[in-house]
Amino acid sequence: MKFVLRCGLPVIFTLAAVGAEAAGKKYVSTPEQSTWEMLANTPLECRMVHPIPNYGDAEFSSRASKRINLDFELKMRRPMGETREVSLVSMPASWQPGDRADRVANVQFFKQFDGYVGGQAAWGILSELEKGRFPTFSYQDWQSRDQYIEVALSPVSFNQKFGVFSDCVANLLPYSFEDISFTILHYDRDSVSLNKASLNRLEQIAEYIRHNQDIDLVLVSTYTDSEEVRSVSQSLSDKRAKVLRDYFESLGLPEHRIEVQGYGDRRPVADNASPIGKDKNRRVVISLGRTQI
């Protein structure tokens, strides 16, 4: 679960600024404890985690998509009991004397949700870590109004794994499951071969399937125009369906996960009286299903 980034001027809270009368807790890895690990490194997903002792995990993730994306989640072992205003600042390390705290963003932690920062602010957190600084979340404890909490991400051991994470993001597929889960492709006339543009699209579907073990259904429906008599159209449609069944099996999908059906010249989507209409009717519809998102 997540909290949502709010726009507006950031407010800086640090334990030193709270006042002598307010107690505080700070959660941060010591240099010896600080680790960064890749939990996922595939063309579909990049995920990097940083454990914060006695608090939870800080996690960056990016997924295959048409757009470059980045999500940050502060996964708390004990989610917030009340919604809280939170300050996100970048604190200098002890080995950076003279540096000051820099504003990053003003956010909210929502009741019973993990913390979430997306987009530019998430990239900003990575940038501060790369500089050797400590991105720090500060908020009033929901259990004790006179106590403030600070949660800091340590840059110790960060840069080595950041290089791996950056390479992973650069190699993500430029399309998501939603982009290829329902696709209409078209054939050359009187052929079991797709046209050039459709072949390129089919290769994208294949590339996604090669990296995704969660695809549990590929549904293939082939159609023809009405150029030939119905029996010939049905035979051509069946041949197209078989070619695609063999193709998806060659990708490693089990036979029971592939369903194909040839419909011949039935169910036209355009007027067969025109060449353009026939081009549209000479098609295959490919639908993908999966058990996990």
ROLODO-689862 format. One record per residue (C-alpha): x, y, z. Coordinates in nm, 2 decimals. Layout:
% residues N
- X Y Z
...
This chain:
% residues 293
- 0.00 0.00 0.00
- 0.11 0.35 -0.07
- 0.10 0.72 0.02
- 0.06 0.99 -0.24
- 0.31 1.27 -0.32
- 0.16 1.61 -0.25
- 0.26 1.92 -0.44
- 0.35 2.24 -0.26
- 0.64 2.39 -0.06
- 0.82 2.14 0.14
- 0.85 2.17 0.52
- 1.17 2.07 0.69
- 1.16 1.89 1.02
- 1.47 1.75 1.18
- 1.50 1.64 1.54
- 1.72 1.93 1.62
- 1.45 2.17 1.51
- 1.17 2.01 1.71
- 1.27 2.16 2.04
- 1.44 2.03 2.36
- 1.10 1.93 2.50
- 1.03 1.68 2.22
- 1.19 1.34 2.23
- 1.28 1.17 1.90
- 1.38 0.84 1.74
- 1.60 0.80 1.44
- 1.62 0.49 1.23
- 1.92 0.45 1.00
- 2.17 0.18 0.91
- 2.52 0.21 1.06
- 2.80 0.19 0.80
- 2.85 -0.17 0.89
- 2.48 -0.25 0.86
- 2.42 -0.06 0.54
- 2.34 -0.29 0.24
- 2.17 -0.24 -0.10
- 2.05 -0.55 -0.29
- 1.89 -0.61 -0.62
- 1.57 -0.81 -0.57
- 1.47 -0.81 -0.94
- 1.69 -0.76 -1.25
- 1.50 -0.85 -1.57
- 1.38 -0.67 -1.88
- 1.04 -0.65 -1.71
- 1.13 -0.52 -1.37
- 1.42 -0.36 -1.17
- 1.39 -0.36 -0.79
- 1.65 -0.25 -0.54
- 1.60 -0.27 -0.16
- 1.78 -0.11 0.15
- 1.69 -0.26 0.49
- 1.65 -0.01 0.77
- 1.71 -0.18 1.11
- 1.40 -0.19 1.34
- 1.19 0.00 1.09
- 1.14 -0.17 0.75
- 1.27 -0.15 0.40
- 1.33 0.13 0.15
- 1.26 0.00 -0.21
- 1.31 0.15 -0.55
- 1.14 -0.01 -0.85
- 1.09 0.05 -1.22
- 0.89 -0.16 -1.47
- 0.87 -0.22 -1.84
- 0.67 0.06 -2.00
- 0.65 0.31 -2.28
- 0.77 0.57 -2.04
- 1.07 0.57 -1.81
- 0.93 0.53 -1.46
- 1.05 0.50 -1.10
- 0.87 0.43 -0.77
- 1.00 0.45 -0.42
- 0.83 0.28 -0.13
- 0.91 0.30 0.24
- 0.78 -0.03 0.36
- 0.71 0.00 0.74
- 0.69 -0.30 0.96
- 0.42 -0.11 1.15
- 0.22 0.11 0.92
- 0.10 0.45 1.04
- -0.20 0.45 1.26
- -0.29 0.81 1.15
- -0.23 1.02 0.84
- 0.08 1.24 0.89
- 0.25 1.53 0.72
- 0.60 1.42 0.64
- 0.91 1.62 0.55
- 1.17 1.47 0.31
- 1.51 1.63 0.33
- 1.86 1.54 0.22
- 2.10 1.55 0.51
- 2.48 1.57 0.47
- 2.70 1.29 0.59
- 2.94 1.34 0.88
- 3.22 1.34 0.63
- 3.07 1.64 0.45
- 3.14 1.92 0.69
- 2.98 2.26 0.61
- 2.71 2.11 0.39
- 2.35 2.20 0.47
- 2.03 2.01 0.46
- 1.84 2.04 0.13
- 1.47 2.03 0.07
- 1.34 1.74 -0.14
- 0.96 1.73 -0.11
- 0.66 1.75 0.13
- 0.46 1.43 0.14
- 0.20 1.25 0.34
- 0.20 0.92 0.51
- -0.16 0.78 0.50
- -0.31 0.57 0.77
- -0.22 0.20 0.73
- -0.03 0.26 0.40
- 0.33 0.22 0.32
- 0.51 0.53 0.21
- 0.52 0.61 -0.16
- 0.71 0.87 -0.37
- 0.70 0.86 -0.75
- 0.83 1.04 -1.05
- 1.08 1.33 -1.02
- 1.09 1.32 -0.64
- 1.19 0.95 -0.65
- 1.47 1.02 -0.90
- 1.57 1.30 -0.66
- 1.61 1.06 -0.37
- 1.84 0.85 -0.59
- 2.04 1.15 -0.69
- 2.10 1.25 -0.33
- 2.21 0.90 -0.24
- 2.46 0.91 -0.53
- 2.61 1.23 -0.38
- 2.67 1.04 -0.06
- 2.39 1.22 0.13
- 2.11 1.08 0.36
- 1.75 1.13 0.23
- 1.56 1.16 0.55
- 1.18 1.14 0.63
- 1.07 1.33 0.94
- 0.72 1.31 1.09
- 0.54 1.33 1.42
- 0.49 0.99 1.58
- 0.12 0.89 1.56
- 0.14 0.71 1.89
- 0.31 1.00 2.08
- 0.24 1.36 1.99
- 0.56 1.48 2.17
- 0.78 1.25 1.98
- 0.92 1.29 1.63
- 1.05 1.01 1.40
- 1.34 1.03 1.15
- 1.40 0.76 0.89
- 1.71 0.79 0.69
- 1.85 0.61 0.38
- 2.22 0.54 0.41
- 2.44 0.60 0.10
- 2.71 0.35 0.23
- 2.75 0.08 -0.03
- 2.49 0.24 -0.25
- 2.68 0.34 -0.56
- 2.79 -0.01 -0.66
- 2.43 -0.14 -0.66
- 2.31 0.18 -0.81
- 2.52 0.11 -1.12
- 2.35 -0.23 -1.16
- 2.01 -0.08 -1.10
- 2.07 0.19 -1.36
- 2.18 -0.06 -1.62
- 1.87 -0.27 -1.55
- 1.64 0.04 -1.60
- 1.82 0.12 -1.93
- 1.74 -0.24 -2.05
- 1.37 -0.25 -1.96
- 1.14 -0.34 -2.24
- 0.98 -0.02 -2.38
- 0.63 -0.16 -2.35
- 0.42 -0.31 -2.06
- 0.19 -0.61 -2.04
- -0.11 -0.38 -2.09
- 0.05 -0.26 -2.42
- 0.06 -0.62 -2.57
- -0.22 -0.81 -2.38
- -0.47 -0.74 -2.66
- -0.33 -0.72 -3.01
- -0.48 -0.73 -3.36
- -0.23 -0.83 -3.64
- -0.29 -0.85 -4.01
- -0.19 -1.10 -4.29
- -0.06 -1.07 -4.64
- -0.33 -1.17 -4.90
- -0.38 -1.55 -4.93
- -0.09 -1.61 -4.69
- -0.02 -1.77 -4.35
- 0.25 -1.50 -4.30
- 0.18 -1.18 -4.12
- 0.27 -0.85 -4.29
- 0.59 -0.68 -4.19
- 0.45 -0.44 -3.93
- 0.26 -0.73 -3.77
- 0.57 -0.95 -3.76
- 0.75 -0.68 -3.56
- 0.46 -0.65 -3.32
- 0.45 -1.03 -3.28
- 0.82 -1.03 -3.19
- 0.74 -0.78 -2.91
- 0.48 -1.02 -2.77
- 0.73 -1.30 -2.79
- 1.00 -1.11 -2.62
- 0.77 -1.03 -2.33
- 0.65 -1.39 -2.30
- 1.02 -1.51 -2.29
- 1.08 -1.31 -1.97
- 0.74 -1.36 -1.80
- 0.65 -1.69 -1.64
- 0.31 -1.56 -1.53
- 0.14 -1.58 -1.87
- -0.12 -1.85 -1.82
- -0.32 -1.81 -2.14
- -0.27 -1.71 -2.50
- -0.59 -1.69 -2.69
- -0.55 -1.68 -3.07
- -0.84 -1.61 -3.31
- -0.77 -1.60 -3.68
- -1.00 -1.45 -3.96
- -0.99 -1.42 -4.34
- -1.16 -1.19 -4.58
- -1.43 -1.33 -4.82
- -1.21 -1.36 -5.13
- -1.25 -1.73 -5.15
- -1.54 -1.97 -5.10
- -1.62 -2.04 -4.74
- -1.44 -2.38 -4.72
- -1.12 -2.24 -4.86
- -1.14 -1.94 -4.62
- -1.19 -2.17 -4.32
- -0.90 -2.39 -4.43
- -0.67 -2.08 -4.46
- -0.79 -1.96 -4.12
- -0.71 -2.29 -3.96
- -0.36 -2.30 -4.11
- -0.29 -1.95 -3.97
- -0.41 -2.06 -3.63
- -0.18 -2.37 -3.64
- 0.12 -2.16 -3.74
- 0.07 -1.94 -3.44
- 0.01 -2.23 -3.21
- 0.34 -2.37 -3.31
- 0.51 -2.03 -3.27
- 0.39 -1.99 -2.91
- 0.48 -2.34 -2.83
- 0.83 -2.27 -2.96
- 0.86 -1.99 -2.69
- 0.82 -2.25 -2.42
- 0.45 -2.21 -2.34
- 0.28 -2.54 -2.25
- 0.02 -2.66 -2.50
- -0.26 -2.63 -2.24
- -0.20 -2.25 -2.21
- -0.25 -2.19 -2.58
- -0.60 -2.18 -2.73
- -0.64 -2.12 -3.10
- -0.95 -2.09 -3.32
- -1.00 -2.03 -3.69
- -1.32 -1.84 -3.78
- -1.27 -1.81 -4.16
- -1.46 -1.52 -4.31
- -1.71 -1.51 -4.02
- -1.73 -1.20 -3.80
- -1.60 -0.94 -4.04
- -1.51 -0.60 -3.89
- -1.52 -0.41 -4.22
- -1.69 -0.43 -4.56
- -1.54 -0.70 -4.78
- -1.65 -0.51 -5.09
- -1.35 -0.28 -5.06
- -0.97 -0.37 -5.06
- -0.93 -0.17 -4.74
- -1.21 -0.36 -4.57
- -1.06 -0.69 -4.68
- -0.72 -0.59 -4.54
- -0.89 -0.52 -4.20
- -1.07 -0.86 -4.21
- -0.75 -1.06 -4.28
- -0.65 -1.05 -3.92
- -0.56 -1.24 -3.60
- -0.66 -1.13 -3.25
- -0.41 -1.23 -2.98
- -0.52 -1.20 -2.61
- -0.29 -1.27 -2.32
- -0.39 -1.36 -1.96
- -0.18 -1.39 -1.65
- -0.23 -1.48 -1.29
- -0.01 -1.20 -1.13
- 0.01 -0.83 -1.20
